[in-house]
């Protein structure tokens, strides 16, 4: 009903003039972030006691993030082009529908393969719904607000990741893993689906006024395979940004899968480990309220490179510390680094894309970014498995972040593009 009422309207771009709908889109990404946050700490931390995974089985432990990353990456690639054809709202709703099996799988899971199945559907949900919530906000906003939009989006999503992880750990202590994960994921899922159906409007009409002239908006965008090759191989700034997006997910995969195991192996409780990891998520989320708009002022490149190197420092420091106070500080340091680079990477990619192709170019970026979950988790699992040391995965990630930041420094132009 709401969408039909939009016909014949003048669509003004800007956060302030579209604030009610913008806030609804922020709530959507908060709920999407909560879905993935429920799996932080709890799944890897209880993999042996609740889901039958033998200790030291690092490859199987990381497999659920490999599955998640691969599915989410493919959905990110397709979601942009699908939304250009079928609309942002429809793809958002499809993402929530794809999540319907998750509560059932969590509740009845009696081995690790049920968890692998649940993360497949989680990847579908995240790839479709998170992408659409961000694309819709970019549609509503002005081009000069892209950094702010990415900052607000990632603040909402990753603050939810941190808070939901802590909530899930507390609920597990009270209700047990299966019931807690089943109830919390069902409540989050149905809230997101209800709001998407009844309170979200289609935002493609706003994209027509967002830097696209009448003649340009009628011009057909290039095919997906052409844009994929352009962003992946041909245009060096986008190549550099895409690889940085992929490598920074090594950090998040590490925090998601191996950091809980590492902290629990140091005799912390599940809630203590969750509290430290939630600091990472909350600092990441909250700091983006500053770093997102800051990139609109000082440019993207300094924040991206500094953030990559700050994350490397924090990851390296964790394995050289020996108490929860230092681990908490280092988790905050990694969260700050992610806040500097994460929304800025998305804004930088949008800077290098024409408006009528932005959703697809961002989809290519998100494909490589979230493929980093799969690649990073696989490499870390292999490193830990064959060395017998969790620390080797931390060392690998720190080195990769330093090299990736250097690539961005050399290949991405300093000047901001609008």
Buried (B, 14 or more C-beta within 10 A) or exposed (E): EEBEEBEEEEBEBBBEEBEEBBBBBBBBBBBBBBBBBBBBBBBBBBBBEBBBBEEEBBBBBBBBBBBBBBBBBBBBBBBBBBBBEEBBBBBBBBBBBBBBBBBBBBBEBEEBBBBBBBBBBBBBBBBBBBBBBBBBBBBBBBBEBBBBBBBBBBBBBBBBBBBBBBBBBBBBBEBEBBBBBBBBBBEBBBBBBEBBEEBBBBBBBBBBBBBBEEEEBEEEBBEBEEBBBBBBEEBEBBBBBBBBBBBBBBBBBBBBBBBBBBBBEBEBEBBBBBBBBBBBBBBBBBBBBBBBBBBBEEBBBBBBBBBBBBBBBBBBBBBEBEEBEEBBBBBBBBBBBBBBBBBBBBBBBBBBBBBBBBBBBBBBBBBBBBBBBBBBBBBBBBBBBEBEBBBBBBBBBBEBBBEBBEBBBEBBBEEBEE
